[in-house]
Amino acid sequence: DDQDIYCVTPDRHDAGFGTDDIVELFVKPSDALPYYWEFHVVPSGGTRDYFYARRNAGGDSRWMVYESGMHARVSLQGTLDDWADRDTGWVAEMRIPWSAFAQMGGQPLPGAMWRFLVSRYDYSVHLPEGCELSAAAPLPIQSYHLYEYYPYLRFVP
């Protein structure tokens, strides 16, 4: 449910994001190793992808924008950037090739368990606080980089 679909980022890859509605996907293939990925899609269809060598490794130097080869499609149920009307929501679909993970092992073997998190920022004039944050995992504080709390995704043959 998104009553005010908001996005000022253009429909292109690696555009700088601001206070846009956004869906984020975090992927962490190994509990034993420190690296993980983050993928973004905004209602305009703009995308961005990050590789983190390690969490909290020193400001912005801890991440690297890289080219994952991801593709995204967005479907709006309402009008973009018109707060005066009431929207229903928007749907984002991401397609990320296994080659995006090649530098750290690539496609998982059957039985592998990777951690993942889907999260969202919803900015709206219709919300009491102006923004609602949500995640597909119970996090002890509002930080989407707490991968210890991400659920597991098990890969089957």
LUMTORSE-810749 format. One record per atom (N, C-alpha, C): residue number from 0; residue in one letter; chain; atom name; x, y, z. Coordinates in steps of 0.1 Angstrom, whole numbers, plus 5000, padded with zeros to 4 digits. Example, Ala and Ser with C-alpha at 12.3 -4.5 7.8 and 13.67 -1.06 7.14 Angstrom:
<gumis>
    k  r  c   a    c1    c2    c3
    0  A  A   N  5132  4943  5078
    0  A  A  CA  5123  4955  5078
    0  A  A   C  5132  4967  5078
    1  S  A   N  5128  4978  5071
    1  S  A  CA  5137  4989  5071
    1  S  A   C  5129  5000  5079
</gumis>
This chain:
<gumis>
    k  r  c   a    c1    c2    c3
    0  D  A   N  5008  4988  5000
    0  D  A  CA  5000  5000  5000
    0  D  A   C  5009  5012  5000
    1  D  A   N  5007  5021  4990
    1  D  A  CA  5015  5033  4989
    1  D  A   C  5005  5044  4984
    2  Q  A   N  5001  5053  4992
    2  Q  A  CA  4991  5062  4988
    2  Q  A   C  4996  5074  4980
    3  D  A   N  5010  5076  4980
    3  D  A  CA  5016  5087  4974
    3  D  A   C  5029  5083  4968
    4  I  A   N  5029  5078  4956
    4  I  A  CA  5041  5073  4949
    4  I  A   C  5050  5085  4946
    5  Y  A   N  5062  5085  4952
    5  Y  A  CA  5071  5097  4952
    5  Y  A   C  5084  5092  4947
    6  C  A   N  5089  5099  4936
    6  C  A  CA  5102  5096  4931
    6  C  A   C  5107  5108  4922
    7  V  A   N  5119  5114  4926
    7  V  A  CA  5124  5124  4917
    7  V  A   C  5137  5119  4910
    8  T  A   N  5141  5107  4912
    8  T  A  CA  5152  5101  4905
    8  T  A   C  5148  5097  4891
    9  P  A   N  5157  5100  4881
    9  P  A  CA  5153  5096  4867
    9  P  A   C  5154  5081  4865
   10  D  A   N  5148  5077  4854
   10  D  A  CA  5147  5063  4851
   10  D  A   C  5160  5059  4844
   11  R  A   N  5170  5057  4852
   11  R  A  CA  5183  5053  4846
   11  R  A   C  5191  5046  4857
   12  H  A   N  5202  5039  4853
   12  H  A  CA  5210  5032  4863
   12  H  A   C  5220  5041  4869
   13  D  A   N  5223  5039  4882
   13  D  A  CA  5232  5046  4890
   13  D  A   C  5230  5061  4891
   14  A  A   N  5217  5064  4890
   14  A  A  CA  5213  5078  4893
   14  A  A   C  5214  5080  4909
   15  G  A   N  5218  5092  4913
   15  G  A  CA  5218  5094  4927
   15  G  A   C  5204  5095  4933
   16  F  A   N  5202  5087  4944
   16  F  A  CA  5189  5087  4950
   16  F  A   C  5188  5097  4962
   17  G  A   N  5176  5102  4964
   17  G  A  CA  5174  5111  4975
   17  G  A   C  5163  5106  4984
   18  T  A   N  5153  5113  4985
   18  T  A  CA  5142  5109  4994
   18  T  A   C  5131  5103  4985
   19  D  A   N  5134  5093  4977
   19  D  A  CA  5125  5086  4969
   19  D  A   C  5119  5074  4976
   20  D  A   N  5107  5070  4972
   20  D  A  CA  5102  5057  4976
   20  D  A   C  5112  5047  4970
   21  I  A   N  5115  5037  4977
   21  I  A  CA  5126  5028  4972
   21  I  A   C  5124  5014  4977
   22  V  A   N  5127  5004  4969
   22  V  A  CA  5127  4990  4974
   22  V  A   C  5142  4986  4973
   23  E  A   N  5147  4980  4984
   23  E  A  CA  5161  4975  4985
   23  E  A   C  5161  4960  4987
   24  L  A   N  5171  4954  4981
   24  L  A  CA  5173  4939  4983
   24  L  A   C  5188  4938  4987
   25  F  A   N  5190  4932  4999
   25  F  A  CA  5203  4929  5004
   25  F  A   C  5205  4914  5003
   26  V  A   N  5217  4910  4998
   26  V  A  CA  5221  4896  4997
   26  V  A   C  5234  4894  5003
   27  K  A   N  5234  4884  5012
   27  K  A  CA  5247  4880  5019
   27  K  A   C  5249  4865  5018
   28  P  A   N  5258  4860  5009
   28  P  A  CA  5260  4846  5007
   28  P  A   C  5266  4838  5018
   29  S  A   N  5274  4845  5027
   29  S  A  CA  5281  4837  5037
   29  S  A   C  5281  4844  5050
   30  D  A   N  5278  4836  5061
   30  D  A  CA  5280  4842  5074
   30  D  A   C  5294  4843  5078
   31  A  A   N  5303  4835  5072
   31  A  A  CA  5317  4834  5076
   31  A  A   C  5325  4845  5069
   32  L  A   N  5320  4851  5059
   32  L  A  CA  5327  4861  5051
   32  L  A   C  5320  4875  5052
   33  P  A   N  5327  4886  5052
   33  P  A  CA  5321  4899  5055
   33  P  A   C  5314  4906  5044
   34  Y  A   N  5315  4902  5032
   34  Y  A  CA  5309  4909  5021
   34  Y  A   C  5294  4907  5019
   35  Y  A   N  5288  4917  5012
   35  Y  A  CA  5274  4915  5008
   35  Y  A   C  5270  4926  4998
   36  W  A   N  5258  4924  4992
   36  W  A  CA  5254  4933  4981
   36  W  A   C  5241  4940  4985
   37  E  A   N  5238  4951  4978
   37  E  A  CA  5226  4958  4980
   37  E  A   C  5221  4963  4966
   38  F  A   N  5209  4961  4963
   38  F  A  CA  5203  4965  4950
   38  F  A   C  5191  4974  4953
   39  H  A   N  5189  4984  4945
   39  H  A  CA  5178  4994  4946
   39  H  A   C  5170  4995  4934
   40  V  A   N  5157  4998  4936
   40  V  A  CA  5148  5001  4925
   40  V  A   C  5139  5012  4930
   41  V  A   N  5136  5023  4922
   41  V  A  CA  5127  5033  4926
   41  V  A   C  5115  5034  4916
   42  P  A   N  5104  5040  4920
   42  P  A  CA  5092  5040  4911
   42  P  A   C  5094  5044  4897
   43  S  A   N  5104  5053  4894
   43  S  A  CA  5106  5057  4880
   43  S  A   C  5113  5046  4872
   44  G  A   N  5118  5035  4879
   44  G  A  CA  5125  5025  4872
   44  G  A   C  5140  5026  4874
   45  G  A   N  5145  5036  4880
   45  G  A  CA  5159  5038  4882
   45  G  A   C  5164  5027  4891
   46  T  A   N  5177  5024  4889
   46  T  A  CA  5183  5013  4897
   46  T  A   C  5197  5017  4901
   47  R  A   N  5202  5010  4911
   47  R  A  CA  5215  5011  4916
   47  R  A   C  5219  4999  4923
   48  D  A   N  5232  4995  4922
   48  D  A  CA  5237  4983  4929
   48  D  A   C  5250  4986  4936
   49  Y  A   N  5252  4980  4947
   49  Y  A  CA  5264  4982  4955
   49  Y  A   C  5270  4968  4959
   50  F  A   N  5283  4968  4961
   50  F  A  CA  5290  4957  4967
   50  F  A   C  5297  4962  4979
   51  Y  A   N  5295  4956  4991
   51  Y  A  CA  5301  4960  5003
   51  Y  A   C  5312  4950  5007
   52  A  A   N  5324  4954  5008
   52  A  A  CA  5335  4945  5011
   52  A  A   C  5334  4941  5026
   53  R  A   N  5329  4950  5034
   53  R  A  CA  5327  4948  5048
   53  R  A   C  5319  4959  5054
   54  R  A   N  5310  4956  5063
   54  R  A  CA  5302  4966  5070
   54  R  A   C  5310  4975  5079
   55  N  A   N  5308  4988  5079
   55  N  A  CA  5314  4998  5087
   55  N  A   C  5329  4998  5086
   56  A  A   N  5334  4997  5074
   56  A  A  CA  5349  4997  5072
   56  A  A   C  5354  5011  5069
   57  G  A   N  5347  5021  5073
   57  G  A  CA  5353  5034  5071
   57  G  A   C  5345  5043  5062
   58  G  A   N  5334  5048  5066
   58  G  A  CA  5326  5058  5058
   58  G  A   C  5322  5052  5044
   59  D  A   N  5322  5061  5034
   59  D  A  CA  5318  5057  5021
   59  D  A   C  5328  5048  5014
   60  S  A   N  5340  5046  5019
   60  S  A  CA  5349  5037  5013
   60  S  A   C  5346  5023  5015
   61  R  A   N  5336  5020  5024
   61  R  A  CA  5333  5006  5026
   61  R  A   C  5325  5000  5015
   62  W  A   N  5319  5008  5006
   62  W  A  CA  5311  5002  4995
   62  W  A   C  5317  5006  4982
   63  M  A   N  5312  4999  4972
   63  M  A  CA  5317  5002  4958
   63  M  A   C  5305  5000  4949
   64  V  A   N  5302  5011  4941
   64  V  A  CA  5292  5009  4931
   64  V  A   C  5298  5001  4920
   65  Y  A   N  5291  4991  4916
   65  Y  A  CA  5296  4982  4905
   65  Y  A   C  5285  4978  4896
   66  E  A   N  5288  4972  4885
   66  E  A  CA  5278  4968  4875
   66  E  A   C  5274  4954  4877
   67  S  A   N  5262  4951  4882
   67  S  A  CA  5258  4937  4885
   67  S  A   C  5251  4931  4873
   68  G  A   N  5247  4940  4863
   68  G  A  CA  5239  4935  4852
   68  G  A   C  5224  4934  4855
   69  M  A   N  5220  4939  4866
   69  M  A  CA  5206  4938  4870
   69  M  A   C  5197  4945  4861
   70  H  A   N  5184  4940  4860
   70  H  A  CA  5174  4947  4852
   70  H  A   C  5162  4948  4861
   71  A  A   N  5154  4959  4860
   71  A  A  CA  5142  4960  4868
   71  A  A   C  5131  4965  4860
   72  R  A   N  5119  4961  4865
   72  R  A  CA  5106  4966  4859
   72  R  A   C  5098  4971  4870
   73  V  A   N  5090  4982  4867
   73  V  A  CA  5082  4988  4877
   73  V  A   C  5068  4989  4872
   74  S  A   N  5058  4987  4880
   74  S  A  CA  5044  4989  4876
   74  S  A   C  5038  4998  4887
   75  L  A   N  5032  5009  4882
   75  L  A  CA  5026  5019  4891
   75  L  A   C  5011  5017  4891
   76  Q  A   N  5005  5017  4903
   76  Q  A  CA  4990  5017  4905
   76  Q  A   C  4987  5031  4910
   77  G  A   N  4988  5041  4902
   77  G  A  CA  4986  5054  4906
   77  G  A   C  4994  5063  4897
   78  T  A   N  4996  5076  4902
   78  T  A  CA  5004  5086  4894
   78  T  A   C  5016  5089  4902
   79  L  A   N  5027  5090  4895
   79  L  A  CA  5040  5094  4900
   79  L  A   C  5040  5109  4904
   80  D  A   N  5044  5112  4916
   80  D  A  CA  5047  5125  4921
   80  D  A   C  5034  5135  4920
   81  D  A   N  5023  5129  4923
   81  D  A  CA  5011  5138  4925
   81  D  A   C  5005  5135  4938
   82  W  A   N  5009  5142  4948
   82  W  A  CA  5004  5140  4962
   82  W  A   C  4989  5143  4964
   83  A  A   N  4983  5150  4955
   83  A  A  CA  4969  5154  4956
   83  A  A   C  4960  5143  4954
   84  D  A   N  4964  5133  4946
   84  D  A  CA  4955  5121  4944
   84  D  A   C  4959  5110  4954
   85  R  A   N  4952  5099  4954
   85  R  A  CA  4955  5088  4963
   85  R  A   C  4959  5076  4954
   86  D  A   N  4971  5071  4955
   86  D  A  CA  4976  5060  4948
   86  D  A   C  4973  5047  4955
   87  T  A   N  4975  5036  4949
   87  T  A  CA  4973  5023  4955
   87  T  A   C  4986  5017  4959
   88  G  A   N  4996  5018  4950
   88  G  A  CA  5009  5012  4952
   88  G  A   C  5018  5011  4940
   89  W  A   N  5029  5004  4941
   89  W  A  CA  5037  5001  4930
   89  W  A   C  5044  4988  4932
   90  V  A   N  5048  4981  4922
   90  V  A  CA  5055  4968  4922
   90  V  A   C  5068  4969  4915
   91  A  A   N  5078  4964  4921
   91  A  A  CA  5092  4964  4915
   91  A  A   C  5096  4949  4913
   92  E  A   N  5101  4946  4902
   92  E  A  CA  5106  4933  4899
   92  E  A   C  5121  4935  4895
   93  M  A   N  5130  4927  4901
   93  M  A  CA  5144  4928  4898
   93  M  A   C  5148  4914  4892
   94  R  A   N  5157  4915  4882
   94  R  A  CA  5163  4903  4877
   94  R  A   C  5179  4905  4878
   95  I  A   N  5185  4897  4886
   95  I  A  CA  5199  4899  4889
   95  I  A   C  5206  4886  4884
   96  P  A   N  5215  4887  4874
   96  P  A  CA  5222  4874  4869
   96  P  A   C  5231  4869  4880
   97  W  A   N  5234  4856  4879
   97  W  A  CA  5243  4849  4888
   97  W  A   C  5257  4855  4886
   98  S  A   N  5260  4860  4874
   98  S  A  CA  5273  4866  4872
   98  S  A   C  5276  4878  4881
   99  A  A   N  5265  4884  4886
   99  A  A  CA  5267  4895  4896
   99  A  A   C  5275  4891  4908
  100  F  A   N  5274  4878  4911
  100  F  A  CA  5281  4873  4923
  100  F  A   C  5294  4865  4920
  101  A  A   N  5298  4866  4908
  101  A  A  CA  5310  4858  4903
  101  A  A   C  5322  4861  4911
  102  Q  A   N  5325  4873  4915
  102  Q  A  CA  5337  4876  4922
  102  Q  A   C  5338  4870  4935
  103  M  A   N  5327  4865  4940
  103  M  A  CA  5326  4858  4953
  103  M  A   C  5320  4845  4953
  104  G  A   N  5321  4838  4942
  104  G  A  CA  5316  4824  4941
  104  G  A   C  5305  4821  4931
  105  G  A   N  5298  4831  4927
  105  G  A  CA  5287  4830  4917
  105  G  A   C  5275  4822  4922
  106  Q  A   N  5270  4814  4913
  106  Q  A  CA  5257  4807  4916
  106  Q  A   C  5259  4797  4927
  107  P  A   N  5249  4797  4937
  107  P  A  CA  5250  4788  4948
  107  P  A   C  5247  4774  4944
  108  L  A   N  5253  4765  4952
  108  L  A  CA  5251  4751  4950
  108  L  A   C  5237  4747  4957
  109  P  A   N  5231  4736  4952
  109  P  A  CA  5218  4732  4959
  109  P  A   C  5221  4730  4974
  110  G  A   N  5212  4735  4983
  110  G  A  CA  5214  4733  4997
  110  G  A   C  5220  4745  5003
  111  A  A   N  5226  4754  4995
  111  A  A  CA  5233  4766  5001
  111  A  A   C  5222  4775  5007
  112  M  A   N  5226  4782  5018
  112  M  A  CA  5217  4791  5024
  112  M  A   C  5224  4805  5024
  113  W  A   N  5217  4815  5018
  113  W  A  CA  5222  4829  5018
  113  W  A   C  5212  4837  5026
  114  R  A   N  5217  4847  5032
  114  R  A  CA  5208  4857  5039
  114  R  A   C  5204  4867  5029
  115  F  A   N  5192  4872  5031
  115  F  A  CA  5186  4883  5023
  115  F  A   C  5177  4891  5031
  116  L  A   N  5175  4903  5026
  116  L  A  CA  5165  4912  5032
  116  L  A   C  5159  4921  5021
  117  V  A   N  5146  4922  5021
  117  V  A  CA  5138  4931  5013
  117  V  A   C  5134  4942  5022
  118  S  A   N  5137  4955  5018
  118  S  A  CA  5133  4966  5027
  118  S  A   C  5127  4977  5018
  119  R  A   N  5121  4987  5025
  119  R  A  CA  5114  4997  5017
  119  R  A   C  5114  5011  5025
  120  Y  A   N  5115  5021  5017
  120  Y  A  CA  5113  5035  5022
  120  Y  A   C  5100  5040  5015
  121  D  A   N  5091  5045  5022
  121  D  A  CA  5078  5051  5016
  121  D  A   C  5077  5065  5021
  122  Y  A   N  5079  5075  5013
  122  Y  A  CA  5078  5089  5016
  122  Y  A   C  5064  5093  5011
  123  S  A   N  5057  5100  5020
  123  S  A  CA  5043  5105  5016
  123  S  A   C  5038  5116  5025
  124  V  A   N  5031  5125  5019
  124  V  A  CA  5024  5135  5026
  124  V  A   C  5012  5130  5035
  125  H  A   N  5008  5117  5031
  125  H  A  CA  4997  5111  5038
  125  H  A   C  5001  5103  5051
  126  L  A   N  5014  5103  5054
  126  L  A  CA  5019  5095  5065
  126  L  A   C  5022  5105  5077
  127  P  A   N  5018  5102  5089
  127  P  A  CA  5021  5111  5100
  127  P  A   C  5035  5116  5102
  128  E  A   N  5045  5107  5100
  128  E  A  CA  5059  5110  5101
  128  E  A   C  5065  5115  5088
  129  G  A   N  5058  5114  5077
  129  G  A  CA  5063  5117  5064
  129  G  A   C  5071  5106  5057
  130  C  A   N  5075  5096  5064
  130  C  A  CA  5082  5084  5059
  130  C  A   C  5079  5072  5067
  131  E  A   N  5077  5061  5060
  131  E  A  CA  5076  5048  5067
  131  E  A   C  5086  5039  5062
  132  L  A   N  5093  5032  5071
  132  L  A  CA  5104  5022  5068
  132  L  A   C  5099  5009  5071
  133  S  A   N  5101  4999  5063
  133  S  A  CA  5097  4985  5066
  133  S  A   C  5107  4975  5060
  134  A  A   N  5107  4964  5067
  134  A  A  CA  5117  4953  5063
  134  A  A   C  5111  4940  5065
  135  A  A   N  5115  4930  5057
  135  A  A  CA  5110  4916  5058
  135  A  A   C  5118  4908  5069
  136  A  A   N  5122  4915  5079
  136  A  A  CA  5129  4908  5090
  136  A  A   C  5127  4917  5103
  137  P  A   N  5126  4911  5114
  137  P  A  CA  5125  4919  5127
  137  P  A   C  5139  4924  5130
  138  L  A   N  5142  4937  5129
  138  L  A  CA  5155  4942  5132
  138  L  A   C  5154  4949  5145
  139  P  A   N  5164  4948  5154
  139  P  A  CA  5164  4954  5167
  139  P  A   C  5164  4969  5167
  140  I  A   N  5171  4975  5157
  140  I  A  CA  5171  4990  5154
  140  I  A   C  5168  4992  5140
  141  Q  A   N  5165  5004  5136
  141  Q  A  CA  5162  5007  5122
  141  Q  A   C  5175  5009  5114
  142  S  A   N  5181  4998  5111
  142  S  A  CA  5193  4998  5102
  142  S  A   C  5192  4985  5093
  143  Y  A   N  5192  4987  5080
  143  Y  A  CA  5190  4976  5071
  143  Y  A   C  5203  4969  5069
  144  H  A   N  5214  4973  5075
  144  H  A  CA  5227  4966  5073
  144  H  A   C  5230  4956  5084
  145  L  A   N  5220  4953  5092
  145  L  A  CA  5222  4943  5103
  145  L  A   C  5219  4929  5098
  146  Y  A   N  5228  4924  5089
  146  Y  A  CA  5226  4912  5082
  146  Y  A   C  5225  4900  5092
  147  E  A   N  5229  4901  5104
  147  E  A  CA  5228  4890  5113
  147  E  A   C  5213  4886  5116
  148  Y  A   N  5204  4895  5113
  148  Y  A  CA  5190  4894  5115
  148  Y  A   C  5182  4890  5102
  149  Y  A   N  5189  4890  5091
  149  Y  A  CA  5183  4886  5078
  149  Y  A   C  5178  4872  5079
  150  P  A   N  5167  4869  5073
  150  P  A  CA  5163  4855  5072
  150  P  A   C  5172  4848  5061
  151  Y  A   N  5171  4835  5061
  151  Y  A  CA  5178  4827  5051
  151  Y  A   C  5170  4823  5039
  152  L  A   N  5176  4822  5028
  152  L  A  CA  5170  4817  5016
  152  L  A   C  5178  4804  5012
  153  R  A   N  5171  4793  5012
  153  R  A  CA  5177  4780  5009
  153  R  A   C  5175  4777  4994
  154  F  A   N  5186  4774  4987
  154  F  A  CA  5186  4771  4973
  154  F  A   C  5184  4756  4971
  155  V  A   N  5174  4752  4963
  155  V  A  CA  5171  4738  4960
  155  V  A   C  5174  4734  4946
  156  P  A   N  5176  4721  4943
  156  P  A  CA  5179  4718  4929
  156  P  A   C  5167  4720  4920
</gumis>
